[in-house]
Amino acid sequence: MIETRVAGIPCLIDVEHVFVQPPLGPMCDSDWDANGYTDLEYTVCDRRGRPAPWLARKLTPDDTCRIEDEVLAHLAERDDY
């Protein structure tokens, strides 16, 4: 779990799934594969690790981008994906 904040409230992010498709170039069948993409699923939890849907509803688009960046940076440090 990764520590972060949502709406100023300390919380944890439980990463459930991560897939990073690096860009494969213009000869691919799909524009998604050609450009690359990241598929990331997570649950916002309270500080005890319990799912907190009330807190997830407070996520803004900026929070979502920041959390995705934090998750990817954390995984890159551990080389888990």
FIMARVO-935325 format. One line per 3 residues: number of its first residue (from 1); their letters; for each residue x, y, z of N, C-alpha, C, O. Coordinates in nm, 2 decimals, decimal comma. Example, Ala and Ser with C-alpha at 12.3 -4.5 7.8 and 13.67 -1.06 7.14 Angstrom:
! residues 2
1 = as = 1,32:-0,57:0,78:1,23:-0,45:0,78:1,32:-0,33:0,78:1,42:-0,33:0,85  1,28:-0,22:0,71:1,37:-0,11:0,71:1,29:0,00:0,79:1,34:0,11:0,80
! end
This chain:
! residues 81
1 = mie = 0,08:-0,12:0,00:0,00:0,00:0,00:0,09:0,12:0,00:0,20:0,13:0,05  0,04:0,23:-0,06:0,11:0,35:-0,08:0,04:0,46:0,00:-0,08:0,48:-0,01  0,11:0,53:0,08:0,06:0,65:0,15:0,04:0,77:0,07:0,13:0,80:-0,01
4 = trv = -0,07:0,84:0,08:-0,10:0,96:0,01:-0,21:1,04:0,08:-0,24:1,01:0,19  -0,26:1,14:0,01:-0,37:1,22:0,07:-0,47:1,24:-0,04:-0,44:1,26:-0,16  -0,60:1,25:0,01:-0,71:1,28:-0,08:-0,79:1,39:-0,01:-0,83:1,37:0,11
7 = agi = -0,81:1,50:-0,07:-0,88:1,62:-0,01:-0,81:1,65:0,13:-0,88:1,69:0,22  -0,68:1,64:0,14:-0,61:1,67:0,26:-0,61:1,56:0,36:-0,56:1,58:0,47  -0,68:1,45:0,34:-0,70:1,35:0,44:-0,60:1,24:0,41:-0,59:1,18:0,30
10 = pcl = -0,52:1,20:0,51:-0,42:1,09:0,49:-0,49:0,96:0,46:-0,60:0,93:0,52  -0,44:0,88:0,36:-0,50:0,76:0,33:-0,40:0,66:0,26:-0,28:0,70:0,25  -0,44:0,54:0,23:-0,36:0,44:0,16:-0,42:0,41:0,03:-0,54:0,41:0,01
13 = idv = -0,33:0,37:-0,06:-0,38:0,33:-0,20:-0,34:0,18:-0,21:-0,22:0,15:-0,20  -0,44:0,09:-0,23:-0,42:-0,05:-0,24:-0,42:-0,08:-0,39:-0,53:-0,08:-0,46  -0,30:-0,11:-0,45:-0,29:-0,13:-0,60:-0,34:-0,27:-0,62:-0,28:-0,37:-0,57
16 = ehv = -0,44:-0,28:-0,71:-0,49:-0,42:-0,75:-0,44:-0,47:-0,88:-0,42:-0,59:-0,89  -0,41:-0,38:-0,97:-0,37:-0,42:-1,11:-0,29:-0,31:-1,17:-0,33:-0,20:-1,17  -0,18:-0,35:-1,23:-0,10:-0,26:-1,31:-0,05:-0,33:-1,44:0,01:-0,44:-1,43
19 = fvq = -0,07:-0,26:-1,55:-0,01:-0,31:-1,68:0,04:-0,19:-1,75:-0,03:-0,10:-1,78  0,17:-0,19:-1,79:0,23:-0,08:-1,87:0,27:-0,14:-2,00:0,35:-0,23:-2,01  0,21:-0,08:-2,11:0,24:-0,12:-2,24:0,33:-0,01:-2,30:0,28:0,10:-2,33
22 = ppl = 0,46:-0,04:-2,32:0,54:0,06:-2,38:0,50:0,08:-2,53:0,44:-0,01:-2,59  0,54:0,20:-2,58:0,51:0,22:-2,72:0,57:0,12:-2,81:0,69:0,09:-2,80  0,50:0,07:-2,91:0,55:-0,03:-3,00:0,58:0,02:-3,14:0,63:-0,05:-3,23
25 = gpm = 0,54:0,15:-3,16:0,57:0,21:-3,29:0,45:0,20:-3,39:0,35:0,14:-3,36  0,46:0,27:-3,50:0,35:0,29:-3,59:0,31:0,17:-3,67:0,20:0,17:-3,74  0,38:0,06:-3,66:0,34:-0,06:-3,74:0,25:-0,15:-3,67:0,22:-0,26:-3,72
28 = cds = 0,20:-0,11:-3,55:0,11:-0,20:-3,47:-0,03:-0,19:-3,52:-0,07:-0,10:-3,60  -0,11:-0,29:-3,49:-0,25:-0,30:-3,53:-0,33:-0,19:-3,46:-0,44:-0,15:-3,51  -0,29:-0,15:-3,34:-0,38:-0,06:-3,26:-0,30:0,06:-3,23:-0,18:0,06:-3,20
31 = dwd = -0,37:0,18:-3,23:-0,31:0,30:-3,19:-0,27:0,30:-3,04:-0,17:0,37:-3,01  -0,34:0,23:-2,96:-0,31:0,22:-2,82:-0,17:0,15:-2,80:-0,09:0,20:-2,73  -0,15:0,04:-2,88:-0,02:-0,03:-2,87:0,09:0,06:-2,93:0,20:0,06:-2,88
34 = ang = 0,06:0,13:-3,04:0,16:0,21:-3,10:0,21:0,32:-3,01:0,33:0,35:-3,01  0,12:0,38:-2,94:0,15:0,50:-2,85:0,19:0,45:-2,71:0,25:0,53:-2,64  0,15:0,33:-2,67:0,17:0,29:-2,53:0,06:0,34:-2,44:0,00:0,44:-2,47
37 = ytd = 0,04:0,26:-2,33:-0,06:0,30:-2,24:-0,03:0,23:-2,10:0,05:0,14:-2,09  -0,10:0,28:-2,00:-0,10:0,22:-1,87:-0,24:0,19:-1,82:-0,32:0,27:-1,83  -0,25:0,07:-1,77:-0,38:0,02:-1,71:-0,36:0,01:-1,56:-0,28:-0,08:-1,52
40 = ley = -0,43:0,08:-1,48:-0,40:0,09:-1,34:-0,53:0,08:-1,26:-0,62:0,17:-1,29  -0,55:-0,01:-1,17:-0,67:-0,02:-1,08:-0,62:-0,02:-0,94:-0,53:-0,09:-0,90  -0,69:0,06:-0,86:-0,66:0,07:-0,72:-0,78:0,10:-0,63:-0,88:0,14:-0,69
43 = tvc = -0,77:0,08:-0,50:-0,87:0,11:-0,41:-0,82:0,21:-0,31:-0,71:0,20:-0,26  -0,90:0,32:-0,28:-0,86:0,41:-0,18:-0,91:0,36:-0,05:-1,02:0,32:-0,03  -0,81:0,35:0,05:-0,84:0,29:0,18:-0,81:0,40:0,29:-0,73:0,49:0,27
46 = drr = -0,87:0,38:0,41:-0,83:0,46:0,52:-0,70:0,42:0,57:-0,63:0,33:0,51  -0,65:0,49:0,68:-0,51:0,46:0,72:-0,50:0,32:0,79:-0,39:0,28:0,81  -0,61:0,25:0,81:-0,60:0,12:0,87:-0,61:0,01:0,76:-0,60:-0,11:0,79
49 = grp = -0,62:0,06:0,63:-0,62:-0,03:0,52:-0,76:-0,08:0,48:-0,77:-0,17:0,40  -0,86:-0,02:0,54:-1,00:-0,06:0,50:-1,05:0,02:0,38:-1,02:0,14:0,38  -1,11:-0,04:0,28:-1,17:0,04:0,17:-1,25:0,16:0,22:-1,33:0,15:0,32
52 = apw = -1,23:0,28:0,16:-1,30:0,40:0,20:-1,37:0,46:0,08:-1,32:0,56:0,02  -1,49:0,41:0,04:-1,56:0,46:-0,07:-1,59:0,61:-0,05:-1,60:0,69:-0,15  -1,62:0,65:0,07:-1,65:0,79:0,10:-1,54:0,88:0,06:-1,56:1,00:0,02
55 = lar = -1,42:0,83:0,08:-1,30:0,91:0,05:-1,27:0,91:-0,10:-1,22:1,00:-0,16  -1,29:0,79:-0,16:-1,28:0,78:-0,31:-1,37:0,87:-0,39:-1,33:0,92:-0,49  -1,48:0,90:-0,33:-1,58:1,00:-0,40:-1,52:1,14:-0,40:-1,57:1,22:-0,47
58 = klt = -1,43:1,17:-0,31:-1,37:1,30:-0,30:-1,25:1,32:-0,40:-1,20:1,43:-0,42  -1,22:1,21:-0,47:-1,11:1,22:-0,57:-1,14:1,32:-0,68:-1,25:1,32:-0,74  -1,05:1,41:-0,71:-1,06:1,50:-0,82:-0,98:1,45:-0,94:-0,89:1,36:-0,92
61 = pdd = -1,00:1,50:-1,06:-0,91:1,45:-1,17:-0,76:1,47:-1,14:-0,68:1,39:-1,18  -0,73:1,58:-1,07:-0,59:1,61:-1,04:-0,54:1,51:-0,94:-0,42:1,46:-0,95  -0,62:1,47:-0,84:-0,58:1,37:-0,74:-0,56:1,23:-0,81:-0,46:1,17:-0,78
64 = tcr = -0,64:1,20:-0,91:-0,63:1,07:-0,98:-0,50:1,07:-1,06:-0,43:0,97:-1,05  -0,46:1,18:-1,13:-0,34:1,18:-1,20:-0,22:1,18:-1,10:-0,12:1,10:-1,13  -0,22:1,25:-0,99:-0,11:1,25:-0,90:-0,10:1,11:-0,84:0,02:1,06:-0,82
67 = ied = -0,21:1,04:-0,80:-0,20:0,91:-0,74:-0,14:0,81:-0,84:-0,06:0,73:-0,81  -0,19:0,82:-0,97:-0,13:0,73:-1,07:0,02:0,75:-1,08:0,09:0,65:-1,10  0,06:0,87:-1,08:0,21:0,90:-1,09:0,28:0,85:-0,97:0,39:0,79:-0,98
70 = evl = 0,22:0,86:-0,85:0,29:0,81:-0,73:0,30:0,66:-0,73:0,40:0,60:-0,69  0,19:0,59:-0,78:0,19:0,45:-0,79:0,30:0,40:-0,88:0,38:0,31:-0,85  0,31:0,46:-1,00:0,41:0,42:-1,10:0,55:0,45:-1,05:0,64:0,37:-1,08
73 = ahl = 0,57:0,56:-0,98:0,70:0,59:-0,93:0,74:0,49:-0,82:0,85:0,45:-0,82  0,65:0,46:-0,74:0,67:0,36:-0,63:0,71:0,22:-0,69:0,80:0,16:-0,65  0,63:0,18:-0,80:0,66:0,05:-0,86:0,79:0,05:-0,94:0,86:-0,05:-0,94
76 = aer = 0,82:0,17:-1,00:0,95:0,18:-1,07:1,07:0,16:-0,98:1,17:0,11:-1,01  1,06:0,22:-0,85:1,16:0,20:-0,76:1,18:0,06:-0,72:1,30:0,01:-0,70  1,07:-0,02:-0,71:1,08:-0,16:-0,67:1,09:-0,25:-0,80:1,12:-0,37:-0,78
79 = ddy = 1,08:-0,19:-0,91:1,09:-0,27:-1,04:0,99:-0,38:-1,04:1,02:-0,50:-1,08  0,86:-0,36:-1,00:0,76:-0,46:-0,99:0,67:-0,47:-1,11:0,58:-0,56:-1,12  0,68:-0,39:-1,21:0,59:-0,40:-1,33:0,67:-0,42:-1,45:0,61:-0,44:-1,56
! end
